[in-house]
Amino acid sequence: MARKMLIDGELSKPGEEEAHYDFDLFVIGAGSGGVRASRFSAQYGAKVAICELPFDPIGSEVSGGVGGTCVLRGCVPKKILVYGAAYGPELEDARNYGWEVNEKVNFNWKKLLHKKTEEIVRLNGIYKRLLSNAGVKLFEGEGRVVGPNEVELIQLDGTKISYSAKHILIATGSRAHRPDIPGQELAITSDEALSLEELPKRAVILGGGYIAVEFASIWRGMGSTVDLCFRKELPLRGFDDEMRAVVARNLEGRGITMHPCTTLTKLEKTEGGIKVHTDHGEVILADVVLVATGRLPNTKRLNLDAVGVELDNMKAVKVDEYSRTNIPSIWAIGDVTNRMNLTPVALMEGTCFAVGIHPSAAEEFVTMRSESRRISSNKPKTNL
């Protein structure tokens, strides 16, 4: 769905009395989209509040953290592990180029994990300062929508307080999905995989997307035995088929055991580890089973049904091309809308939202866009 900006869409009509609200904008969820929308709105002169669950490296229904999934439990910590895993094969290759590497090279998983946690704690602090410097009021607690212009905040001590807002923006993102199979509670998601206390010696991964493929590469690069199970003939569904085939060969070349056209049917806890059953009758013993089978929108605890905000069959918030719900004062951006679930998309949606609901910002944007077009049209033509 194409995103649009509601230019001057919220200007009051002549003679219409402006209602008084505690805030011009209240944002629920301080991930990439929510932080961007609140910061930009505040910089355009709006009185803005944002709420987020308390920080924890592993997200849950009662924990989160300013910065959101990508910063705290996604791209950033994952890249740290990817970089760490890359050194194993490089050290092995170094022997062939004259480097005398000791026969046994030790790897300290706990040290890498500690450095990863230090980094996301640092980033969590940076995002808080970004909000503070922009003049955004940050509340730690769980936000619920209790009316078209009212948010209830459940504070950390359990007490509740309500705030009114001209606009409410839902930006609560998504959470990893667990398949409905016997023993599913024995599996972990990408959240827990980024914070495991011990490096698994044997890992089974269910999923063929980039999260599954990346964790397979990470753990294999650190010396683990990895079995990758996925439903299609090749991993990375939706990508170019030739590239998928190359990736599959490279994964096998790294020593990852591939199980195409395979899913898991049951997990069992045993003394020797987790017994993993596949739909082909195979049984694999693992220390860790990672399920990377997609994510679901975080709408369960927002009270949206009671307010009348429409959700789709995946429980994602339904919005129009302006990111507006069926309730005119309530909006939603990012993964909670289940459109294109990527951080840069959430950032741009946050920008468009902030510009669209503030007339002065809209005028500034239109001026900037016109100037940009004028400069582009005056550029000399080149033949490349």
Phi, psi and omega in degrees: 000130179291141178267140177229164177251137181273083185291121180059021184289345184247013177296135179292146177284149180305134178082356181274126182285131181278125179288155178264132178231156175297322181222151171288324182217132172239121182255130175256109181113117184250051171271200185302310182292315182296318179295316180299312182297318182289317179299310182295320179297318179295321180293336177272006174104001181280153173269114193236140171234152177218143178235149180209148177293156180299151185291138169203138179303328178255117182286154177204187178291343183238009178219152181199256179129142178293127185127326174081186187299310186301316185283319189260328185220030183215241189306312188293303179297327179297319180297324178299318178290323177299313180298319180296319182291334184293337184288332181302301178298326180296320179294322177295317180295329184300330180301325182283353181245025173093353179282129179267092181265136179306150184305319179246119177256120183276143176237129182255095181299318183296326179292317178297318180297320179297317179295321178298314180295320176303319182292316181288331173295318177299315181293323176302319177293321179297315180295324176297319180292324177301317179294315180298315181295334179275353180087018179273133177277119182258128174247135173264120181158182182262126180262140177227144177273121181243002176188168180303334181227029184220132177242133174260128179253121174267109185284170186298333179272005178094347179287155183243143177216142184249147177228144175262151181210141177296320178233142173240129179243124178264121182217052187269000173070211184219172180223149182300141182262140175253131179292150183273084177228155177303131179084014183301333180294345179279345181272162175242165174251183180298331177303305182291328181297332179278355183224026179296135180290329180234143175289124181290139175279329180229122182234137171245131182239130175254119179140148180240011178277184185291334177293314179297315182295319181294317179293327175300316180291320179299305185293324178293321179296337178264006174103001181283154169276129186232130171247125182248116181251131180212156190283330184268179179289330181227154176286173175062054176304136179098344176270172179301133186296322179295320178294320179300319180295320178296316179299316180300317179295320180293321178297316177297320179297333178277354177100012177276129179277120184265138178232080179290159178053040186227140171227171181262143181247336182196147174238136180230137176274126177229171179296330182271359181136200179266124178272118185256123179256134177253168180284000175258007179085004178284151174231123182239135179264131185222155171274327182222138172241116179258126174256121180234069189245032176105177183228156179239147181298145179273081179237355190304319188253017185270352178068026187290325179300319182295331181272341179098012177287127184283137176240156177269188184290347175265006183067024172275151179286127179278128181226162175268191183291351177259007183070025180258138177279184177289348173263115190305331183270357184244131185233166177207141178222166175080201187297337181295343177266349176053047176261274174240103191274077179224143181303312180300328178292316178299320178298315181291323176298321177297320178296311181299320179299311182299317180293320187292325186267357180243109185306319181295323178291321180297317179297318179296319181295315181299319178298315180296319182294320179295319179294320179297318179294322180296316180296317181298320182290338181269358180291141178294142181283138178233150176254110182251000000 
